[in-house]
Amino acid sequence: MSVSNDLYPNASSPLERKDSGVPYVRQGLKVESYNDFDPLKHVIVGIADNQHIPEQCPASNEKIPADSPMRGGKAGRRTQETIDRANECLNGFAKILENRGIIVDRPGAVDWHQRVTTPDFTISSGFGCMPPRDCLLTMGKSILMAPMSFRSRYFEYLAYVDLLREYFESDPECLIEQAPRPRLSDDSFRMDYVAAYEFLSDEETMARSLRKEYSTKETDILFDAADVMRLGKDIFVQHGLTTNLAGIRWIKRKYEPQGYRVHTLSFEDNHPIHIDATFCPLRPGLMLLNPHRPLFKGQREIFEKNDWQIVEAVSPAWDNPPPLCYSSTWLSMNTLILDHKTVCVEATETGQMEQFDKLGFEVIPVDLRDAYAFGGGLHCATADVWREGTREDYFP
Ligand code: ARG
């Protein structure tokens, strides 16, 4: 992977800082976060530069709804016009956060147009510096780079390595970690499922998903960070296409000795990938659930027993996702909570904004829809570095 600063006008410039050969130290920088709702102090916001639409890989088709234009054969560079517009949105979002005193970092410095080759597979390109939420899991004072389950995203962590190096040098308590790397060879996937996928109806994919059969097998340890929902001592992980049971076992074995409790969640969803447009914590005691994706039987209990309220999200404002978008219209509920009373919502999602208003939030509209195609909504487009607050026990 080659590196050039000219390629990344929107990247914060960790490369320049590295020129001296001495890692940059930022005074007062802190890495710590235990949930998605305590006061946000420092965050990473993705950039759209050089994003590539990768060719199909075994895990990718299953993610994409049957009517999406992204199914099959669209590989190639995104147009500069769409990249510029997405960056305009992402930069505007970053500015809104900065104006509220939140520190914002931007990733950068990998050429995604290059072929990705390992001893086990080859694919014509990488993906991009969006969305950071999929790749980075902040657990207390550590940041973990997730294994990732798409071949095109195998090297995505490189976009964050320079920033993470800075965090490591700047906060003496911060630990940077890497989960086991998967092979993602043809043995990692049910290749017969992959071949048949194109021809399955939504009913068939739903039936398969309810049986918990996905194109990803249990061969590798697999999870994307965005399948992990952090609620203080309790960590809820979605089992689905991008996270397998071995991945959840690994998360359990890694974090339970540190006093976390790890729970598995499943939803009635035919494309179960990334929990943050499905089940989202809003503040202590309050969850937002996608009404089209009910929790599996018995899985509401832990919330109800602990007096958490689960409200259903209102319908999205749009009937279709924007062109060349991988996600569903439910990015409407993919929001960034700044503290227990303040939430950033995509500016066209009027219904969702009203719902938050009624739930007692100050709502900050953010123009981001034209960045959706680059990997998701406001929550996806960010990754926590520091939120105030401690590791609470919400489910005693
Ligand atoms: N599966 C979700 C949907 O299409 C998209 C989630 C995107 N989240 C993310 N972190 N990239 O509804």
Residues whose N, C-alpha, C, O or C-beta is under 5 A from the ligand:
A	BS01	LIG	P131 R133 D134 A226 H271 I273 H274 D276 A277 Y326 S327 S328 W330 G375 G376 C380
